């Protein structure tokens, strides 16, 4: 699957609430400058920034309403706390998450990636490099989602086969028929009732479990 064009990619930034920190706070000043560079890079890349949201308890509801294509986390020094909010907010609706941070403690990068962060960028990113980073992050996310869907499909198919095999065993024991005849019984019942064969198999198993 080809990456989505930047012009059609709807982005939400999860960021500190202010870009105008106290002039005496040097660290906050660096964070504000990084935030400005990030947003300049997004505009230069042609991205559609639909909202800038704080990492608070309302984040899941806001993301559910906006339905962005990508989430960019513009984290303060305590990147881990911000990530926890974002990961919880996207648990039921997965989206690519790209983290930009000044936090050079990378000890929790592995946990962040495992939790769903697609790209983890520590400081020093020039605006012109933002678009390539997001393009790669989106392509990686789409690839991983395709693998996830394929794995889920394989698991479902395996579970379906187990159901049918168990149902055939019940019919073979009950009617003294062979495996092919048991399968034909299941297939005919499915056709007569307008159900999938796995649904008929599950119903048969449920009844057998009740009867014992």
For each residue, the residues with C-beta under 8 A, 3 or more apart:
1: 142 143 146
2:
3: 135 138 139 142
4: 8 9 69 138
5: 8 9
6: 9 45 46 47 131 134 135
7: 46 47 48
8: 4 5 48 69
9: 4 5 6 47 48 69 70 134 138
10: 48 50 66 67 68 69 70
11: 42 47 48 49 50 68 69 70 71 72
12: 49 50 51 52 53 63 66 68 70 71 72
13: 38 39 42 49 51 52 53 71 72 73 74
14: 52 53 54 55 59 71 72 73 74 82 85 86
15: 35 52 53 54 73 74
16: 19 31 32 35 54 74 76
17: 54
18: 21 32
19: 16 32 35 36
20: 32
21: 18 25 28 29 31 32
22: 25 28
23: 29
24:
25: 21 22 28 29
26: 29 30
27: 30 31 77
28: 21 22 25 31 32
29: 21 23 25 26 32 33
30: 26 27 33 34 102
31: 16 21 27 28 34 35 76 77 102
32: 16 18 19 20 21 28 29 35 36
33: 29 30 36 37
34: 30 31 37 38 74 100 102 123
35: 15 16 19 31 32 38 39 74
36: 19 32 33 39 40
37: 33 34 40 41 125 126 127
38: 13 34 35 41 42 72 74 100 125 127 130
39: 13 35 36 42 43 49
40: 36 37 43 44 127
41: 37 38 44 45 125 126 127 128 129 130 131
42: 11 13 38 39 45 47 49 72 130
43: 39 40 46 47 49
44: 40 41 127 128 130 131
45: 6 41 42 130 131 134
46: 6 7 43 131
47: 6 7 9 11 42 43 131 134
48: 7 8 9 10 11
49: 11 12 13 39 42 43 52
50: 10 11 12 66 68
51: 12 13 62 66 68
52: 12 13 14 15 49
53: 12 13 14 15 59 62 63
54: 14 15 16 17 59
55: 14 59 73 81 82 85 86
56: 59 85
57: 85
58: 61 62
59: 14 53 54 55 56 62 63 85 86 89
60: 63 64 88 89
61: 58 64 65
62: 51 53 58 59 65 66
63: 12 53 59 60 66 67 68 71 89 90 93
64: 60 61 67 93
65: 61 62
66: 10 12 50 51 62 63
67: 10 63 64
68: 10 11 12 50 51 63 71 95
69: 4 8 9 10 11 95 96
70: 9 10 11 12 95 96 97 98 134 137 138
71: 11 12 13 14 63 68 86 90 95 96 97 98
72: 11 12 13 14 38 42 97 98 99 100 134
73: 13 14 15 55 79 82 83 86 97 98 99 100 101 117
74: 13 14 15 16 34 35 38 100 101
75: 78 79 82 83 99 100 101 102 103
76: 16 31 79 82 101 102 103
77: 27 31 101 102 103
78: 75 81 82 103
79: 73 75 76 82 83 99 101 103 108 112
80: 83 84 103 108 112
81: 55 78 84 85
82: 14 55 73 75 76 78 79 85 86
83: 73 75 79 80 86 87 99 112 115 117
84: 80 81 87 88
85: 14 55 56 57 59 81 82 88 89
86: 14 55 59 71 73 82 83 89 90 97
87: 83 84 90 91 97 115 116 117
88: 60 84 85 91
89: 59 60 63 85 86
90: 63 71 86 87 93 94 95 97 116
91: 87 88
92:
93: 63 64 90
94: 90 116 145
95: 68 69 70 71 90 141
96: 69 70 71 118 119 137 138 140 141
97: 70 71 72 73 86 87 90 116 117 118 119
98: 70 71 72 73 117 118 119 121 133 134 137
99: 72 73 75 79 83 112 117 119 120 121
100: 34 38 72 73 74 75 121 125
101: 73 74 75 76 77 79 120 121 122 123
102: 30 31 34 75 76 77 122 123
103: 75 76 77 78 79 80 122
104: 122 123
105: 108
106: 109 120 122
107:
108: 79 80 105 111 112
109: 106 112 113 120
110: 113 114
111: 108 114 115
112: 79 80 83 99 108 109 115 117 120
113: 109 110 116 117 120
114: 110 111
115: 83 87 111 112
116: 87 90 94 97 113
117: 73 83 87 97 98 99 112 113 120
118: 96 97 98 137 138 140 141 144
119: 96 97 98 99 133 134 136 137 140
120: 99 101 106 109 112 113 117
121: 98 99 100 101 125 133
122: 101 102 103 104 106
123: 34 101 102 104
124:
125: 37 38 41 100 121 129 130 133
126: 37 41 129 130
127: 37 38 40 41 44 130
128: 41 44 131
129: 41 125 126 132 133
130: 38 41 42 44 45 125 126 127 133 134
131: 6 41 44 45 46 47 128 134 135
132: 129 135 136
133: 98 119 121 125 129 130 136 137
134: 6 9 45 47 70 72 98 119 130 131 137 138
135: 3 6 131 132 138 139
136: 119 132 133 139 140
137: 70 96 98 118 119 133 134 140 141
138: 3 4 9 70 96 118 134 135 141 142
139: 3 135 136 142 143
140: 96 118 119 136 137 143 144
141: 95 96 118 137 138 144 145
142: 1 3 138 139 145 146
143: 1 139 140 146 147
144: 118 140 141 147 148
145: 94 141 142 148 149
146: 1 142 143 149 150
147: 143 144 150 151
148: 144 145 151 152
149: 145 146 152 153
150: 146 147 153 154
151: 147 148 154 155
152: 148 149 155 156
153: 149 150 156 157
154: 150 151 157 158
155: 151 152 158 159
156: 152 153 159 160
157: 153 154 160 161
158: 154 155 161 162
159: 155 156 162 163
160: 156 157 163 164 198
161: 157 158 164 165
162: 158 159 165 166
163: 159 160 166 167 198 201 202 205
164: 160 161 167 168 183 186 197 198 201
165: 161 162 168 169
166: 162 163 169 170 201 205
167: 163 164 170 171 182 186 200 201 202 204 205
168: 164 165 171 172 179 182 183 186
169: 165 166 172 173 182
170: 166 167 173 174 204 205 208
171: 167 168 174 175 177 181 182 185 186 204
172: 168 169 175 176 177 178 179 181 182
173: 169 170 176
174: 170 171
175: 171 172 181 182 185
176: 172 173
177: 171 172 181 182 185
178: 172 181 182
179: 168 172 182 183
180: 183 184
181: 171 172 175 177 178 184 185
182: 167 168 169 171 172 175 177 178 179 185 186
183: 164 168 179 180 186 187
184: 180 181 187 188
185: 171 175 177 181 182 188 189
186: 164 167 168 171 182 183 189 190 197 200 201 204
187: 183 184 190 191 197
188: 184 185 191 192
189: 185 186 192 193 195 200
190: 186 187 193 195 196 197 199 200
191: 187 188 194
192: 188 189
193: 189 190 200
194: 191
195: 189 190 199 200
196: 190 199 200
197: 164 186 187 190 200 201
198: 160 163 164 201 202
199: 190 195 196 202 203
200: 167 186 189 190 193 195 196 197 203 204
201: 163 164 166 167 186 197 198 204 205
202: 163 167 198 199 205 206
203: 199 200 206 207
204: 167 170 171 186 200 201 207 208
205: 163 166 167 170 201 202 208 209
206: 202 203 209 210
207: 203 204 210 211
208: 170 204 205 211 212
209: 205 206 212
210: 206 207
211: 207 208
212: 208 209
